[in-house]
Amino acid sequence: MKTAIALGTFDGVHTAHRAIIDAAKKRAESLALKPAIYTFTGHPMKLFTKQPPLLMSEQGRMDKLASLGCELYADDFTNELAATEPEAFIAMLMERFDMACAVAGFNYSFGRFGRGDVDLLNKLGARLGFDVVIVPPVMYKNEPVSSTRIRTCLENGDVSSAGAMLGEPYSIEGDVVRNRGIGHKLSYPTANISGWAGRAIPAAGVYATRAVLEGRPLFAVTNIGCNPTVRGTETSIETHIMDFDADIYGKKLKVEFIERLRGEIRFPNVHALSIQMKLDGEKALSILKKA
């Protein structure tokens, strides 16, 4: 069956990505085509050692794309694929997937050195006989939504704007592992998660978060940083789940970032830290009840 294919890397599967995929589904319905998504496993820039911090794990991105009602196709981004000329890349899509409609964002590039752009895509569509849909930018605060812009928001601690552009709170998921146990000693136990290497991490500081454990959302406060008050040296992501007392070591924990409470502070002593942790919890609870 002929296809209408949404084209892109789709890191984060944010609101602009979903606009592209929705446009492919809509055009497929109107032309009696099969809606599809074509992407790559891994980020293309990894091949050139320039991969940005990712907004989603590889499995998370594939699972999200697969849930959107389209046939999902994903190729490894190899040296051979990177060297494919733009015209040959489009010819491959037509041959392999019987592409009758290509759907892409306004800034889409393809082929060797990214030499293919939407103007060339339109020209190839006219010459080779496939429909082309170019989706205009999705705007947030008067600027286009993009994965790069979302990363910048996270680097600045602006998780609220990042979540608005993603269409859902930015999240990190990992296994709960043992750490130094400082929070427990302060009667403020935290779950330390691992497995976030390569991911975009919000700026150091304290955040109102939702901790999702086995599908259950729980109010929480998350600290990102090296814990300077207690002479920490390595960055960690530690989450205190409110009104919760259970051993969850080894379990998967998803942390959804709702709003930044403050930056990282070095307190004069652990007593001052303990007082601030209580205030952080109260402020987070107020925010989360309204979210």
NUPALUM-214544 format. One record per residue (C-alpha): residue in one letter; chain; x, y, z. Coordinates in Angstrom, 3 decimals. Example, Ala and Ser with C-alpha at 12.3 -4.5 7.8 and 13.67 -1.06 7.14 Angstrom:
BEGIN
resn: A&chain: A&X: 12.300&Y: -4.500&Z: 7.800
resn: S&chain: A&X: 13.670&Y: -1.060&Z: 7.140
***
This chain:
BEGIN
resn: M&chain: A&X: 0.000&Y: 0.000&Z: 0.000
resn: K&chain: A&X: 1.263&Y: 3.490&Z: -0.834
resn: T&chain: A&X: 2.363&Y: 5.574&Z: 2.122
resn: A&chain: A&X: 2.372&Y: 9.112&Z: 3.473
resn: I&chain: A&X: 5.606&Y: 9.369&Z: 5.439
resn: A&chain: A&X: 6.490&Y: 11.811&Z: 8.237
resn: L&chain: A&X: 10.232&Y: 12.460&Z: 8.020
resn: G&chain: A&X: 12.524&Y: 13.519&Z: 10.873
resn: T&chain: A&X: 14.767&Y: 12.591&Z: 13.785
resn: F&chain: A&X: 12.020&Y: 13.429&Z: 16.310
resn: D&chain: A&X: 14.171&Y: 13.746&Z: 19.439
resn: G&chain: A&X: 11.688&Y: 14.526&Z: 22.212
resn: V&chain: A&X: 8.637&Y: 13.962&Z: 19.990
resn: H&chain: A&X: 7.642&Y: 17.516&Z: 20.889
resn: T&chain: A&X: 4.649&Y: 19.544&Z: 19.726
resn: A&chain: A&X: 6.237&Y: 20.495&Z: 16.394
resn: H&chain: A&X: 7.096&Y: 16.854&Z: 15.708
resn: R&chain: A&X: 3.542&Y: 15.825&Z: 16.488
resn: A&chain: A&X: 2.263&Y: 18.469&Z: 14.073
resn: I&chain: A&X: 4.316&Y: 16.792&Z: 11.322
resn: I&chain: A&X: 3.034&Y: 13.336&Z: 12.249
resn: D&chain: A&X: -0.553&Y: 14.578&Z: 12.508
resn: A&chain: A&X: -0.231&Y: 16.164&Z: 9.048
resn: A&chain: A&X: 0.962&Y: 12.837&Z: 7.641
resn: K&chain: A&X: -1.989&Y: 11.040&Z: 9.193
resn: K&chain: A&X: -4.420&Y: 13.630&Z: 7.869
resn: R&chain: A&X: -3.021&Y: 13.503&Z: 4.339
resn: A&chain: A&X: -2.950&Y: 9.702&Z: 4.427
resn: E&chain: A&X: -6.626&Y: 9.654&Z: 5.338
resn: S&chain: A&X: -7.575&Y: 12.087&Z: 2.573
resn: L&chain: A&X: -5.585&Y: 10.201&Z: -0.098
resn: A&chain: A&X: -6.320&Y: 6.643&Z: 1.127
resn: L&chain: A&X: -2.658&Y: 6.045&Z: 2.008
resn: K&chain: A&X: -0.963&Y: 4.264&Z: 4.907
resn: P&chain: A&X: 0.456&Y: 6.756&Z: 7.460
resn: A&chain: A&X: 4.087&Y: 6.093&Z: 8.353
resn: I&chain: A&X: 7.063&Y: 7.585&Z: 10.191
resn: Y&chain: A&X: 10.622&Y: 7.266&Z: 8.908
resn: T&chain: A&X: 13.466&Y: 8.035&Z: 11.315
resn: F&chain: A&X: 16.833&Y: 6.747&Z: 12.470
resn: T&chain: A&X: 17.983&Y: 4.704&Z: 15.434
resn: G&chain: A&X: 20.240&Y: 6.962&Z: 17.430
resn: H&chain: A&X: 20.886&Y: 10.612&Z: 16.662
resn: P&chain: A&X: 22.492&Y: 11.250&Z: 13.227
resn: M&chain: A&X: 25.064&Y: 13.612&Z: 14.772
resn: K&chain: A&X: 26.465&Y: 10.729&Z: 16.836
resn: L&chain: A&X: 28.211&Y: 9.518&Z: 13.694
resn: F&chain: A&X: 30.181&Y: 12.772&Z: 13.666
resn: T&chain: A&X: 30.818&Y: 12.792&Z: 17.471
resn: K&chain: A&X: 28.605&Y: 15.868&Z: 17.786
resn: Q&chain: A&X: 25.534&Y: 14.255&Z: 19.350
resn: P&chain: A&X: 23.623&Y: 16.699&Z: 21.566
resn: P&chain: A&X: 22.243&Y: 15.584&Z: 24.935
resn: L&chain: A&X: 19.053&Y: 13.708&Z: 24.118
resn: L&chain: A&X: 15.546&Y: 14.651&Z: 25.216
resn: M&chain: A&X: 14.484&Y: 10.999&Z: 25.275
resn: S&chain: A&X: 16.125&Y: 7.641&Z: 25.654
resn: E&chain: A&X: 16.291&Y: 5.667&Z: 22.414
resn: Q&chain: A&X: 13.695&Y: 3.193&Z: 23.657
resn: G&chain: A&X: 11.480&Y: 5.990&Z: 24.956
resn: R&chain: A&X: 11.542&Y: 7.758&Z: 21.577
resn: M&chain: A&X: 10.711&Y: 4.586&Z: 19.673
resn: D&chain: A&X: 7.907&Y: 3.681&Z: 22.076
resn: K&chain: A&X: 6.408&Y: 7.178&Z: 21.803
resn: L&chain: A&X: 6.570&Y: 7.201&Z: 18.002
resn: A&chain: A&X: 5.078&Y: 3.714&Z: 17.811
resn: S&chain: A&X: 2.125&Y: 4.866&Z: 19.911
resn: L&chain: A&X: 1.056&Y: 7.612&Z: 17.481
resn: G&chain: A&X: -0.952&Y: 5.517&Z: 15.028
resn: C&chain: A&X: 1.580&Y: 5.215&Z: 12.195
resn: E&chain: A&X: 3.736&Y: 2.422&Z: 10.825
resn: L&chain: A&X: 7.208&Y: 3.086&Z: 12.239
resn: Y&chain: A&X: 10.358&Y: 2.577&Z: 10.174
resn: A&chain: A&X: 13.813&Y: 3.239&Z: 11.673
resn: D&chain: A&X: 17.193&Y: 2.667&Z: 10.015
resn: D&chain: A&X: 20.614&Y: 2.742&Z: 11.622
resn: F&chain: A&X: 22.344&Y: 5.958&Z: 10.594
resn: T&chain: A&X: 25.464&Y: 4.491&Z: 9.025
resn: N&chain: A&X: 28.338&Y: 6.053&Z: 7.088
resn: E&chain: A&X: 26.758&Y: 4.687&Z: 3.930
resn: L&chain: A&X: 23.424&Y: 6.323&Z: 4.688
resn: A&chain: A&X: 25.131&Y: 9.600&Z: 5.644
resn: A&chain: A&X: 26.879&Y: 9.622&Z: 2.256
resn: T&chain: A&X: 23.651&Y: 9.123&Z: 0.290
resn: E&chain: A&X: 22.909&Y: 12.004&Z: -2.068
resn: P&chain: A&X: 19.545&Y: 13.737&Z: -1.478
resn: E&chain: A&X: 18.011&Y: 12.455&Z: -4.723
resn: A&chain: A&X: 19.104&Y: 8.881&Z: -3.946
resn: F&chain: A&X: 17.687&Y: 9.137&Z: -0.429
resn: I&chain: A&X: 14.245&Y: 10.094&Z: -1.779
resn: A&chain: A&X: 14.456&Y: 7.359&Z: -4.410
resn: M&chain: A&X: 15.122&Y: 4.870&Z: -1.601
resn: L&chain: A&X: 12.013&Y: 5.976&Z: 0.268
resn: M&chain: A&X: 9.891&Y: 5.627&Z: -2.860
resn: E&chain: A&X: 11.244&Y: 2.173&Z: -3.644
resn: R&chain: A&X: 11.165&Y: 0.707&Z: -0.147
resn: F&chain: A&X: 7.957&Y: 2.244&Z: 1.183
resn: D&chain: A&X: 6.032&Y: 3.085&Z: -1.988
resn: M&chain: A&X: 6.027&Y: 6.702&Z: -0.799
resn: A&chain: A&X: 3.247&Y: 8.742&Z: -2.376
resn: C&chain: A&X: 3.473&Y: 11.667&Z: 0.060
resn: A&chain: A&X: 6.410&Y: 13.116&Z: 1.987
resn: V&chain: A&X: 5.626&Y: 15.221&Z: 5.062
resn: A&chain: A&X: 8.350&Y: 17.303&Z: 6.725
resn: G&chain: A&X: 8.940&Y: 20.338&Z: 8.877
resn: F&chain: A&X: 9.826&Y: 23.729&Z: 7.399
resn: N&chain: A&X: 13.541&Y: 23.296&Z: 8.233
resn: Y&chain: A&X: 13.926&Y: 19.637&Z: 7.228
resn: S&chain: A&X: 17.244&Y: 18.630&Z: 5.646
resn: F&chain: A&X: 18.278&Y: 15.308&Z: 4.163
resn: G&chain: A&X: 20.987&Y: 13.554&Z: 2.211
resn: R&chain: A&X: 24.742&Y: 13.988&Z: 2.165
resn: F&chain: A&X: 25.908&Y: 16.978&Z: 4.233
resn: G&chain: A&X: 22.227&Y: 17.892&Z: 4.690
resn: R&chain: A&X: 22.216&Y: 19.345&Z: 1.184
resn: G&chain: A&X: 18.585&Y: 18.443&Z: 0.626
resn: D&chain: A&X: 16.055&Y: 20.988&Z: 1.888
resn: V&chain: A&X: 12.323&Y: 21.590&Z: 1.539
resn: D&chain: A&X: 12.787&Y: 23.406&Z: -1.791
resn: L&chain: A&X: 14.525&Y: 20.364&Z: -3.242
resn: L&chain: A&X: 11.894&Y: 18.083&Z: -1.710
resn: N&chain: A&X: 9.168&Y: 20.050&Z: -3.486
resn: K&chain: A&X: 11.072&Y: 19.895&Z: -6.777
resn: L&chain: A&X: 11.618&Y: 16.147&Z: -6.461
resn: G&chain: A&X: 7.939&Y: 15.667&Z: -5.646
resn: A&chain: A&X: 6.913&Y: 17.499&Z: -8.798
resn: R&chain: A&X: 9.443&Y: 15.599&Z: -10.922
resn: L&chain: A&X: 8.913&Y: 12.103&Z: -9.488
resn: G&chain: A&X: 5.178&Y: 12.326&Z: -8.858
resn: F&chain: A&X: 4.753&Y: 12.276&Z: -5.083
resn: D&chain: A&X: 2.828&Y: 14.718&Z: -2.923
resn: V&chain: A&X: 4.741&Y: 16.999&Z: -0.536
resn: V&chain: A&X: 3.441&Y: 18.615&Z: 2.648
resn: I&chain: A&X: 5.673&Y: 21.135&Z: 4.427
resn: V&chain: A&X: 4.495&Y: 21.859&Z: 7.963
resn: P&chain: A&X: 5.054&Y: 25.434&Z: 9.179
resn: P&chain: A&X: 6.723&Y: 26.075&Z: 12.555
resn: V&chain: A&X: 4.784&Y: 25.519&Z: 15.747
resn: M&chain: A&X: 5.271&Y: 28.649&Z: 17.833
resn: Y&chain: A&X: 5.792&Y: 29.072&Z: 21.571
resn: K&chain: A&X: 6.272&Y: 32.587&Z: 22.950
resn: N&chain: A&X: 6.756&Y: 33.926&Z: 19.417
resn: E&chain: A&X: 9.582&Y: 31.531&Z: 18.508
resn: P&chain: A&X: 9.552&Y: 28.137&Z: 16.756
resn: V&chain: A&X: 9.511&Y: 25.016&Z: 18.898
resn: S&chain: A&X: 12.636&Y: 22.923&Z: 18.379
resn: S&chain: A&X: 14.661&Y: 20.262&Z: 20.166
resn: T&chain: A&X: 17.565&Y: 22.703&Z: 20.414
resn: R&chain: A&X: 15.385&Y: 25.335&Z: 22.070
resn: I&chain: A&X: 14.043&Y: 22.791&Z: 24.557
resn: R&chain: A&X: 17.602&Y: 21.759&Z: 25.471
resn: T&chain: A&X: 18.482&Y: 25.401&Z: 26.075
resn: C&chain: A&X: 15.475&Y: 25.786&Z: 28.398
resn: L&chain: A&X: 16.589&Y: 22.732&Z: 30.362
resn: E&chain: A&X: 20.156&Y: 24.044&Z: 30.599
resn: N&chain: A&X: 18.684&Y: 27.220&Z: 32.108
resn: G&chain: A&X: 16.416&Y: 25.327&Z: 34.513
resn: D&chain: A&X: 13.264&Y: 26.471&Z: 32.710
resn: V&chain: A&X: 11.499&Y: 23.116&Z: 32.872
resn: S&chain: A&X: 8.087&Y: 24.791&Z: 32.621
resn: S&chain: A&X: 8.786&Y: 26.118&Z: 29.119
resn: A&chain: A&X: 10.443&Y: 22.849&Z: 28.128
resn: G&chain: A&X: 7.319&Y: 20.960&Z: 29.188
resn: A&chain: A&X: 5.051&Y: 23.375&Z: 27.310
resn: M&chain: A&X: 6.989&Y: 22.770&Z: 24.082
resn: L&chain: A&X: 7.135&Y: 19.022&Z: 24.638
resn: G&chain: A&X: 3.410&Y: 18.863&Z: 25.308
resn: E&chain: A&X: 4.088&Y: 17.055&Z: 28.596
resn: P&chain: A&X: 6.534&Y: 17.442&Z: 31.496
resn: Y&chain: A&X: 10.153&Y: 16.717&Z: 30.739
resn: S&chain: A&X: 11.067&Y: 13.434&Z: 32.369
resn: I&chain: A&X: 14.011&Y: 11.202&Z: 33.197
resn: E&chain: A&X: 13.643&Y: 7.540&Z: 34.077
resn: G&chain: A&X: 16.162&Y: 5.243&Z: 35.709
resn: D&chain: A&X: 16.824&Y: 2.528&Z: 38.242
resn: V&chain: A&X: 16.858&Y: 3.533&Z: 41.900
resn: V&chain: A&X: 20.358&Y: 2.916&Z: 43.270
resn: R&chain: A&X: 22.061&Y: 3.395&Z: 46.603
resn: N&chain: A&X: 24.012&Y: 6.570&Z: 47.176
resn: R&chain: A&X: 25.545&Y: 8.202&Z: 50.265
resn: G&chain: A&X: 22.312&Y: 8.142&Z: 52.282
resn: I&chain: A&X: 22.636&Y: 11.792&Z: 53.349
resn: G&chain: A&X: 18.921&Y: 12.478&Z: 52.888
resn: H&chain: A&X: 17.958&Y: 9.576&Z: 55.113
resn: K&chain: A&X: 20.241&Y: 10.902&Z: 57.878
resn: L&chain: A&X: 18.410&Y: 14.229&Z: 57.628
resn: S&chain: A&X: 15.000&Y: 12.479&Z: 57.846
resn: Y&chain: A&X: 14.496&Y: 13.366&Z: 54.195
resn: P&chain: A&X: 15.155&Y: 10.103&Z: 52.301
resn: T&chain: A&X: 15.764&Y: 10.371&Z: 48.577
resn: A&chain: A&X: 15.748&Y: 7.965&Z: 45.657
resn: N&chain: A&X: 18.864&Y: 8.315&Z: 43.534
resn: I&chain: A&X: 18.339&Y: 7.308&Z: 39.898
resn: S&chain: A&X: 20.953&Y: 6.061&Z: 37.457
resn: G&chain: A&X: 21.052&Y: 5.526&Z: 33.703
resn: W&chain: A&X: 20.759&Y: 9.133&Z: 32.525
resn: A&chain: A&X: 24.117&Y: 9.431&Z: 30.773
resn: G&chain: A&X: 23.705&Y: 11.145&Z: 27.418
resn: R&chain: A&X: 20.421&Y: 12.766&Z: 28.386
resn: A&chain: A&X: 19.662&Y: 16.481&Z: 28.626
resn: I&chain: A&X: 19.706&Y: 17.310&Z: 32.344
resn: P&chain: A&X: 18.023&Y: 20.391&Z: 33.847
resn: A&chain: A&X: 20.304&Y: 22.948&Z: 35.480
resn: A&chain: A&X: 21.553&Y: 22.208&Z: 38.983
resn: G&chain: A&X: 18.948&Y: 23.068&Z: 41.578
resn: V&chain: A&X: 15.765&Y: 21.912&Z: 43.263
resn: Y&chain: A&X: 12.545&Y: 21.140&Z: 41.394
resn: A&chain: A&X: 8.908&Y: 20.376&Z: 42.111
resn: T&chain: A&X: 8.436&Y: 17.004&Z: 40.428
resn: R&chain: A&X: 6.118&Y: 14.054&Z: 40.037
resn: A&chain: A&X: 7.667&Y: 10.673&Z: 40.745
resn: V&chain: A&X: 5.977&Y: 7.924&Z: 38.761
resn: L&chain: A&X: 6.438&Y: 4.518&Z: 40.365
resn: E&chain: A&X: 4.819&Y: 1.502&Z: 38.704
resn: G&chain: A&X: 2.374&Y: 3.849&Z: 36.966
resn: R&chain: A&X: 1.466&Y: 5.708&Z: 40.140
resn: P&chain: A&X: 2.191&Y: 9.476&Z: 40.183
resn: L&chain: A&X: 3.431&Y: 10.825&Z: 43.511
resn: F&chain: A&X: 4.274&Y: 14.349&Z: 44.689
resn: A&chain: A&X: 8.019&Y: 14.827&Z: 45.006
resn: V&chain: A&X: 10.972&Y: 17.203&Z: 45.213
resn: T&chain: A&X: 14.079&Y: 16.523&Z: 43.126
resn: N&chain: A&X: 17.602&Y: 17.841&Z: 43.612
resn: I&chain: A&X: 20.081&Y: 17.918&Z: 40.742
resn: G&chain: A&X: 23.664&Y: 18.701&Z: 41.658
resn: C&chain: A&X: 26.716&Y: 17.589&Z: 43.584
resn: N&chain: A&X: 25.419&Y: 18.357&Z: 47.110
resn: P&chain: A&X: 28.103&Y: 20.944&Z: 48.007
resn: T&chain: A&X: 26.952&Y: 21.307&Z: 51.630
resn: V&chain: A&X: 27.960&Y: 17.706&Z: 52.341
resn: R&chain: A&X: 31.074&Y: 17.856&Z: 50.128
resn: G&chain: A&X: 29.681&Y: 15.939&Z: 47.222
resn: T&chain: A&X: 31.762&Y: 15.834&Z: 44.046
resn: E&chain: A&X: 29.600&Y: 14.073&Z: 41.468
resn: T&chain: A&X: 26.296&Y: 15.154&Z: 39.970
resn: S&chain: A&X: 23.305&Y: 13.114&Z: 41.068
resn: I&chain: A&X: 19.541&Y: 13.207&Z: 40.546
resn: E&chain: A&X: 17.858&Y: 12.554&Z: 43.888
resn: T&chain: A&X: 14.131&Y: 12.591&Z: 44.511
resn: H&chain: A&X: 12.303&Y: 12.838&Z: 47.813
resn: I&chain: A&X: 8.827&Y: 11.348&Z: 47.473
resn: M&chain: A&X: 6.408&Y: 13.009&Z: 49.880
resn: D&chain: A&X: 4.464&Y: 10.927&Z: 52.401
resn: F&chain: A&X: 6.113&Y: 7.761&Z: 51.144
resn: D&chain: A&X: 8.106&Y: 5.160&Z: 53.014
resn: A&chain: A&X: 8.998&Y: 2.024&Z: 51.088
resn: D&chain: A&X: 12.130&Y: 0.281&Z: 49.876
resn: I&chain: A&X: 12.270&Y: 0.911&Z: 46.118
resn: Y&chain: A&X: 15.936&Y: 0.117&Z: 45.428
resn: G&chain: A&X: 16.286&Y: -1.566&Z: 42.039
resn: K&chain: A&X: 12.902&Y: -0.352&Z: 40.786
resn: K&chain: A&X: 12.299&Y: 1.942&Z: 37.818
resn: L&chain: A&X: 11.424&Y: 5.502&Z: 38.745
resn: K&chain: A&X: 10.285&Y: 8.171&Z: 36.315
resn: V&chain: A&X: 10.738&Y: 11.787&Z: 37.414
resn: E&chain: A&X: 8.615&Y: 14.479&Z: 35.734
resn: F&chain: A&X: 9.942&Y: 18.031&Z: 36.158
resn: I&chain: A&X: 7.181&Y: 20.574&Z: 36.805
resn: E&chain: A&X: 8.844&Y: 23.765&Z: 38.059
resn: R&chain: A&X: 12.215&Y: 24.933&Z: 39.358
resn: L&chain: A&X: 12.197&Y: 26.046&Z: 42.986
resn: R&chain: A&X: 15.743&Y: 27.388&Z: 43.336
resn: G&chain: A&X: 19.327&Y: 26.972&Z: 42.235
resn: E&chain: A&X: 21.977&Y: 24.899&Z: 43.972
resn: I&chain: A&X: 23.155&Y: 26.469&Z: 47.239
resn: R&chain: A&X: 26.026&Y: 25.624&Z: 49.578
resn: F&chain: A&X: 24.630&Y: 25.998&Z: 53.095
resn: P&chain: A&X: 26.837&Y: 26.728&Z: 56.134
resn: N&chain: A&X: 25.839&Y: 23.455&Z: 57.801
resn: V&chain: A&X: 23.478&Y: 20.487&Z: 57.493
resn: H&chain: A&X: 21.014&Y: 22.057&Z: 59.940
resn: A&chain: A&X: 20.479&Y: 25.012&Z: 57.598
resn: L&chain: A&X: 20.175&Y: 22.549&Z: 54.717
resn: S&chain: A&X: 17.558&Y: 20.553&Z: 56.620
resn: I&chain: A&X: 15.450&Y: 23.679&Z: 57.241
resn: Q&chain: A&X: 15.614&Y: 24.640&Z: 53.551
resn: M&chain: A&X: 14.649&Y: 21.118&Z: 52.469
resn: K&chain: A&X: 11.472&Y: 21.401&Z: 54.517
resn: L&chain: A&X: 10.673&Y: 24.778&Z: 52.926
resn: D&chain: A&X: 11.348&Y: 23.341&Z: 49.473
resn: G&chain: A&X: 8.908&Y: 20.531&Z: 50.175
resn: E&chain: A&X: 6.170&Y: 22.916&Z: 51.269
resn: K&chain: A&X: 6.618&Y: 25.085&Z: 48.180
resn: A&chain: A&X: 6.696&Y: 22.071&Z: 45.875
resn: L&chain: A&X: 3.511&Y: 20.682&Z: 47.393
resn: S&chain: A&X: 1.718&Y: 23.973&Z: 46.761
resn: I&chain: A&X: 2.825&Y: 23.963&Z: 43.125
resn: L&chain: A&X: 2.039&Y: 20.305&Z: 42.496
resn: K&chain: A&X: -1.483&Y: 20.538&Z: 43.902
resn: K&chain: A&X: -2.243&Y: 23.173&Z: 41.240
resn: A&chain: A&X: -0.445&Y: 21.428&Z: 38.342
***
